[in-house]
Amino acid sequence: MVKVTPLGDNVIIEPDNSEMRIGHIIIPDIAKEVPENGVVRAVGPGKTNKTGDRIQMEVKPGDQVMYGKYAGEEYKIDDIKYLMMPQSSVLLILE
């Protein structure tokens, strides 16, 4: 991946696009649900509060996360699709 650093409290997530199957039937792309989980690939430095102090990010690169169904903007970097969204769209960290 090209070295990218999101600004503010944005995160870049690589969605889990594993092939969806039911039995031996492969579900076509147009019938698939939008993935709601993925791996954090990059994080911004965090937001600043009213006094100018930086608010630390809760997620870090490598975290497995779940996010809102329609969260984020899709971007393609080196032929890989990523989502960029504010940290507030990340619902939980999978451990």
N, C-alpha and C positions, 0 to 999 in steps of 0.2 A: 504494500500500500504506500502511496505517496505520503510523505510526512505532512499531516494537516493538524492544525490546532484550532478548534472552534473558539469563538469569542464568547465572553460572558459566561452564563451558566448553561450553554448548549453542549449537547453530547452527540457523538456520532456512533450509531449502532448498526452492526451488520445483522440484518434479520435472519432468523433460522428458516432457510428455504428448503429444508429437506423434503424429498419427494413424498407426496401424500399418497397412500395406498389404502384400499379397502380390499382385504383378501389379496387376490392376485391382480386386481384391477387398479391401474394407475389413473388417478384423477387428473384431468387436463388442467392446464394453468388457469383458464377462464372460470373454472368451477371451484377453484381453491379459495379458501378464506384468506384474508390478509393475515400474515403472521403477526403474532402479538408478543413474541419473545425473540431475544437475540443476544448478541455479545457486544458490550461497549468496546469500541475501538479507540476512541479519543474523547477527551473531556476538556472543556474550557477552564479558565482559571477561577471561575465563580463570579457571582454578582457582587456588586458593592452596595452597602447600605447607605442610608442618608448621611452618615458621618464619614463616609469614604472608606470604611473598613471592608475588607474582602470577606465574603461569606464562603466558607470552605465547601467544596463539592462532596456529596455523599456517595457518589458512584466513582469508580475508577476503571481504567482500561482492563479488560479481561473479565469484568463482572458479567454474569448471566442475569439478564433483567427481563421483566415483563412490562409492557407499556400499553397505553390506550389503543383501541382497535384502529382508529384513524389518525393517530398521532404522527407528527413529523412530516418533513418534506423529503422526498426521495431524490437522491443524487447518485450519479454513476462516476466512480473513480477507478481507473485502470480496469474497466469492464466489469466491475463488481458494484452491485446496487447497495447503497447505504441509506439510512435514515438519519436526518439531523433534527433534533427536537430539544426543547428546553428540559432541564432536569426535572421540572415539575410534572412532565408527562410520563416519567418513569414511575410505575406504580409500586414495584417491589424488586428486590434483589434475590435471586434464587441461590440457595446455598447447598 
